[in-house]
Amino acid sequence: MIDAKTLEAVFSISGMVFGFMALIIAWLTRGSRANALEIQKLKDDNDAQADRIKSLETHTANLPTKDDFHSLDLKLSEMGGNLDTVSTKLEAVGRVANRIDDYLLTNTVNGGGKS
């Protein structure tokens, strides 16, 4: 049978082996803990950047496009042409108003009409 001294030696050696293995595992994984903290920091930074990009995409989705500006340019050009037409017609109306004004002033000065 196994006596107490042998049993104590076996437990002592196995305790030393397990302790040494724990020391080696802790030493090997020390870098991974630092890396885990760095990875978490990078994840947080990535989340912040993703939020900023999402906000920017939302803002730019509502801005006018190149086609919108082109359409606006065409409509403004059309309005400019329409204003030129109206201006030409108003000049004619102005000439008619001046003639009527001259006619009324001439008839008022001459005694109100033909006799």
Number of C-alpha atoms within 10 A of each C-alpha: 4 6 7 9 9 11 11 11 11 12 12 12 12 12 12 12 12 12 12 12 12 12 11 11 11 11 11 10 11 10 10 12 10 11 12 11 11 12 13 12 12 12 12 12 12 12 12 12 12 12 12 12 12 12 12 11 11 11 10 11 10 8 9 9 11 9 9 11 11 11 12 12 12 12 12 12 12 12 12 12 12 12 12 12 11 12 12 12 11 12 11 12 12 12 11 12 12 12 12 12 12 12 12 14 12 13 13 11 10 10 9 11 10 6 4
